[in-house]
Amino acid sequence: MAEFKPTPEQQTAIDTFRQGTDMVIQAGAGAGKTSTLKKLAQAMPSKRGLYLAYNSSIKKEAARSFPRSVRCMTSHGIAFQAVGLKYRHRLNSARQSGTHAARLLNITRPLSTGKDRPQLAPAQIASYARETVKRFCYTDATELTTNHVPRRKGYSYDEHQALAAKILPFARRVWDDARDPNGVLRYEHDYYLKEWLLTAPRLTDYDYLLFDEAQDANAAVTRLVLQQTHAKRIAVGDSCQAIYGWRGATDALNVFPGRQLTLSKSFRFGPAVAGEANLWLDLLDAPLRIEGYDQVPSRITPNLTPDAILTRSNAGAMHEAMKQMEAGRKVALVGGGSSMIKLAEASIQLMNGEPCFHPELIAFESWEQLKDYAEQEEDGSDLIPLISLIEEHGAEGVIKAAQALTDPSSADVVVSTAHKSKGLEWDNVRIGADFAERIPREDEKGRRLIKRAEAMLIYVAVTRARLRLDAENVQWVHLLNGVRD
């Protein structure tokens, strides 16, 4: 395949790399981020590089195209070779219910969670403790503390603090088990990664590190790269696509040293889609604006027949999928339907007045209590699409539809949350109806402001389109005055 001449922005990055300078590259959606990293490696063939990929699929793709002077790995892959081998026999074990985990942890009694709050059953305690350890693994903390106990919807700050102090001893049991090659709980890949990172490893085999998707890195991996002061560090990503903060990601681009550069010319879409993306970049006060590729005839087209529908929530995605099924189309859901089945099953438990183990719904004793919280509390508004979906179609109907989803390779239309659409692209994209409901209300001064995380999510969604974009459900962008966190 013929090599394309570098753009002026890419050439600046190459020249800076040759000078041996640390860099932070803000790369807009579709702006040739990966091809730029390859050009950097090609410019210094005698130097040894490590391309730190965000996940295994990106690593495999990179390994096929990067020069031999670059080793392509995930942080988990490196950690497995260093530490994880001794836990190999514990990986990929059978799923473990909360009830089974509670028995293994010797949790035999329910736990009080505060006045007028439901008790946590042993199985719920075990699940909560395991989730706490998972959150700890995402941080750069060296000790497990109450700061790692996730806060549940519906709990006040004081209630959470009291509960966290009770959960911590159980979480420490989980972590002790995770560091034991003969442990009995289900073992997670994040455990050996965290154990390795706690040794403050040095990657001395490499002259430079290419840190891809740095905006989505967790604090633990970010510290790993920052510690490699012997090597040149190039952090690459898009701060406006940092949409995983809710699960522990931190935007490493904000803390990295080095010269600040940008890649602003997108080769994914043309000027029309670029213009829509720039509306959101304006709100976000981003360090770049995207220039569309004039050879791609993209258009903003309402009422199109989509290849993909992108939604804000899992419930919104399932609602769109069921509408498409009713229209006779074969539908695929990115990530599959298992998460929706679990939510529907948890909804049935609440409706039956039974203990619920789903982390999103564990704080509630009944379906009515869940509805009251969603209607009355601002933090509960994201539960409204789930409630609407279940009450419109019935939990059993949702489960049946989720089981009827097809594979993306044979689907007429793909439905995805905006989060799961990250890294994907389609010719014809529609922004889902649940975004239409997110128009911010006016504050006391008559301003309409949007949370930063919400604006970033919509920016990701609109930039998945190559040729045609139906963005009618987010046209309320023109009413906004700015972004707030």
N, C-alpha and C positions, 0 to 999 in steps of 0.2 A: 504494500500500500504506500502511495506517495506521501511524503512528509509535507505538511502545509507550512508555509512561511509563518513565523510567529507574529502575532499582533504586537503593536507597540507596547501594550501592557505586559504581554508575555516576555518580550525582549528585555524589558526593565527587570522583570523577575530573574531572568537568566543572568543578566549582568550583575545583579546584586548577589546572586548565589555564588558566582565566580569570585566575588570579592570576599567570600567567607563570612557573610553577615547573617545573623539570625533574622528571620522574616516572619511576618504575619500577613497572610494573603486573604483578603476578603473577596470571595468569589460569588458573584450573583448566580441565580438559578440558570443552569445550562451554559455557563460561561467558560467551559473548557478547563475546569479545575484539574481533572485527571491528566489530560493531555499536557498541561503546563508542568505538572510534576514530572512527567516522563521527559520533557525537554530539559528540565533541570538536571536529571540524572544523566542524560545523554551529553550534557555540556561538561561533565566532570567524570569521564569513564574510569579514571584511575582511582577514584575515591569509593569507599564502601558505604552503602546507604541502607537504611532500614525504613521501609514503607509500613507504617503502623495503620492497619486498616480497621475500619469501624466494625465490620463483621466478616464472617467467613466467605460469604458470596462475593463481597467486594475484594477480599484478599485473593480469591481464585481468579477473578477477572484481571486483577492487576498483575498477578504472577505470569499471565500469558503474554503480557505486552511490555512490562518494564524490562530494561536491560539487565543482564546477568550481574551487574555490579550492585544491584539492589535486591535485598531480601524482603519479600512481602509476607507479613505476619500480622496476626491479631495479638493483642495483649494476652488473651487467654492462651493462645498457641505457645507463646514464649513461656508463660507461667507453667503450662502443663509439662513442658520439657524440664523445667527447673524444679518444680515442686509436685505437680499433679500426678506424676507417674505412680507415686506411692499410694494414691487414692483411686487408681484405675479400676480396681475391682469393685469400688463403691459407686461408680458412675453408671448412669443408664439403668438404675435399679427400678423396680416396680413402683408405681405411684403409691403414696402412703396417705391414708386418710388422717384427718385430724384426731379421730378416736384412737387409731393405732399409734400415732405419734405421742399422744397423751400418755398411753400405757408405757411406751418406751421411756418417756421422760418422768415417769412416776408421778404424774399429775392426777390426783384422785378426787379432788374436791372442786366445786365451783368457786368462782372468785367474785366478790362484791365489787361493783364498779361505781358505787356512790349512791346517795339517796335518790330514790325514785328512778333508779336505773336498773336494767335487767342484769342479772348475774351472768358471768361468762362461764359456760360449761367447760369441762376439761379439754374437750376437742377444740373449742374456740381459743382457749388459752394457748394451746400448742401451736395453732395456726398463727396467732398473733405474735408469738415468740419467734417463730421461723421468719415471719415477715420482718421483724425487727432486725434480725441478723442479716437478712438480705439488704436492708437499707444501710446497715453499718458497712457492708462490703462495698457499697458505692461511694463511700466518703473517704477522705484522707485521714480520718481519725485513727489513732493507734489503740484506743480502748473503747469497748462497748459501754455506752451510757444511756441514760434516759432520753438523751437528745435523739436517739435513733428509733425510739418507739413511735410508729406512725400515729398521727392524730386522726381519730375517727370522726366522720360527719356526725353532727348532733351533740358533740361533747364541748363543753366550755373549756377555757384554758385551765382553770383550777381542777376541773374534773379530769382532764387529760393528764395533768401533772401527777395527780394522786394515782391514777391508773398506771401510768408509765413506771412509777416506782414499784408497783406490784408485779408488772410484767418483766422487768429487768432481770430478776433472778432466774426466771425460766428461759429468757433469751440467752443468758450466760451458759445455761446447761446445753442449749443448742450449739453454741459456738465451741464449747469444750468438746462436744461430740464431733463437730466438723473438723477439728484438728487431730482427731484420733483415727489412725488408719483402720482401727477395728471398731469404729463407731457404728451405731445401729440405725440412725436416722437416714432418710433419703439424702443423698449428697448432691450438692449443686456445684456447677462449674465456677461460680463466683467465689466459692470458698477457697479453692487453691489459688485463684488469682489474688485474693486479699492476703492470704498467708504469704505469698511471694512478695507482694508489694510492701508488706510490713518489714521486710529485710532491707529495704532501700537499695534495690539492685542497681548495678552499674552495667550499662550496655557498651562495654569498651571495644567491641569488635567493629564498631561503626564510626565513620567520620561525620555522618550527618543523619538526621532523622526527619522523615516526612510524616507529619502528624495530620492525617486526613480526618474530615468531619469533626474538627476540633470543637465546634460549637456544641456538639452532643456528647462530649466526653464526660465521664464522671470525675469527681475530684481526685479519686485515687490514681487513675491513669494519668491525669494531668500532672500530678506531682511527680510521677515516674519520669515523664518527658522533661519536666523542668529540672530534675536532678542530673540530667545528662549534660553537665556543663562542659565536658570535654569535646562534645560534638556540636556541630551547627544544627540548629533546630528550626524547622520550617513548619509553622502551624497554618493549616489551610481550612477554610470553611466559610460559612455565611452566618453572621451573628443574627440576622433576621430569620434564620431557619432554626433557631435554638428553641425547639418546641417540646423538649423532654425534661424540663426542669421539675415537673411534677413527679418524676420517678428518679430524681437524684442527679440528673445531668447538670453540669455547670459550664458556661461558655468560656472555654479556655482561651479564646481569642482576646478576651478582655484582660488576661493576666500575663500573656506571653510577652517577652522582650523582643526587640528587633525592629527593623524597618517595616512600616506599615504600607502595604501595597494593595491594589485592587485589580480584579478582573471583572469588567462590566459589560462586555459584549457577549450576549447570549447567542448560541448557535442552535438552540432548541426551538425557538419560536420567533416570529416576526414582530414588527413594530406595534401591531395592535395589542397583542398579549403583553408586550413589554410596557405599553402605556397603562394597562390595567394593573400590572405589578407595581409600577412606580407610584400609583395612588397610595398603596400601602407602605411603600418605602418612604414616601413623603411623611406619612403619619408617624412612622418609626424613627424619623430623623436619621436614616441609615447613612453610612459612609460612602455609599455609591448609589447610582441610578442605573437601571439596565438599559442597554441599547439593543433593540431587536435586530435580528439578522434579516436584511431586506430581501434576501432570496427565498425566505419562507413566507408564503402568502397567508398569514394567520388573520383571523377575523373574530370579532366579538359578535356572537350570533345567538339571540334568544330562541327558546323553543326548539333547540336542535335535538336530533336523535343521538344520544351520547354513546361513546365507547366506554366511558367511565363516569360514575357519579360519586362525588366526594362530599362527605358529611363531617359534621363536628363531633358526633358521638356514635358509640356502638349501636345504641338504640335507633338513632337517626339512620344509620346505615342499614339496619335490618328493616326499618320502615320502607326505605327506598327499594330494597331488594324485594320485599313482598309486593310492592306496587308493580315492579317490573315483571314479577312472576305472574301476577294477575293479568298483565297485558300479553302474556304468552311468550315472554322472552326467557331464555336460559341465563341464569344469573350466577356469577361467582362473587364471593366476598373475600377480599384480601385478608389473609390470616385465618380464613375458615369461620365456621359458625360456632365453634366450641365455647368461646367466651360469652356469646349471646345465650347459648343453652344454659350455661351456669347461672347467668343472671335471671333467666326465666325460672329455673329450678329454685333459686333463692327466693324469687317472688312468690312461688307457690308455698314455700315454707312459711313466709310471713303471713300469707293469706290464711294459712291453717293454724296460725299462732304457735308455730314451732321455732326452735332456735335456728338462726341463720348463720352460715359460716362464710358467706361471701364477704370479702373485705370492704366492699362498698356499702354493704347493707347491714353489717354486723351490729351496728349501734341501735337497731330498731327492733321492737318487740312485735309489731304488727304492721300490716299494710296501711292501715289508717294513720298510724303514727308516722310512717314514711311519707305519706301524702301531705300530712299537716306540715312536716318539716320542709318539704319541697316548696310548698305554697307560701310559707310564712318567713323562711330564712333565705337571705341572699345566697349563702353558700350552698343551699340545697337546690338552686334553680337548675343545675345541670342534671338533676334526677327527673325533671319533668318529662323529657322525651321517653325515658324508660317507662314511666307511669302511663303515659299516653299510649305507648305501643302495647303494653300488657292489657290495658283496659279496652283498647279497640279490637285487638285480635285474640286476646286470651293467651295465657302463658303456654298452654298446650299447643295453640296455633302457631305461636312463635317457634317453639321447639320443632314442630313438624316442618315449618318452612326452612329453618336452619339446617335440618337434616336433608332437605331437598336441593341444597345448593350444589352447583356443578364446579368442575375444574376450570380455571381461567382459560386454558387452551381451547376449550370447547364452548365457552360462554358467548352469548350475544352482547352482554354488558357486564362490566366489572364494577362492583360497588366497594368503596373503601372509606374508612375514616381518613381525614386529612393527615393525621399522625402516621398511619400505616402507608400512605401514598408516597411518603418521603423516598426519593430516589427513583420513583417510577414516572412514566410519562405516557400519554395517549394522544391520538390525533384529535379526538372530540371529547371535551370534558364539560360536564355540568356541575355547578356548585349546588349542593343539596339543600333541601327545604329547611332543615333545622338551623342553617345559618341565617335564614330570613328572620327567625324569631329572636336573634341576638342583638337587634338594634338597640343601642344604649338609650336609656331614658335621660331626660334633661335633668341637670342638677339645679340647685337653687338659683344659679346665675343664668340659667337658660342654655348652658353648654351641653353638648353631647360628646362625651369622652369614652374612649374604648380602652380596655386593659391591653397592655403590651402583648401579653401572651396570646390574646385573641387575634390581634392584628397580624402577628407573626404566623399564626395558624392559617389565616386566610391567604396571606402572601404565598405560603407553601402550596395551598390548594390551587390558586389561579395559575401558578407557574408550572403545573403539571401538563398543561395543554400545549400541543404543538401547532395545530392548525386552527381549530375553532373552539371558542370558549363561551359557554352560557353562564354569565355571572349575574343574572338578574336577581338572585337571592342575596347578593351582597351590594346592591347598588345604593344601599343606605350609607355607603362610605362617603358619599357627597354631602351628607348632613353633619359629618363629624368635625369637631374642632381640634382634636389632637389625641394623643395617647397618654394614658396614665397606668401606673402599675397597681 
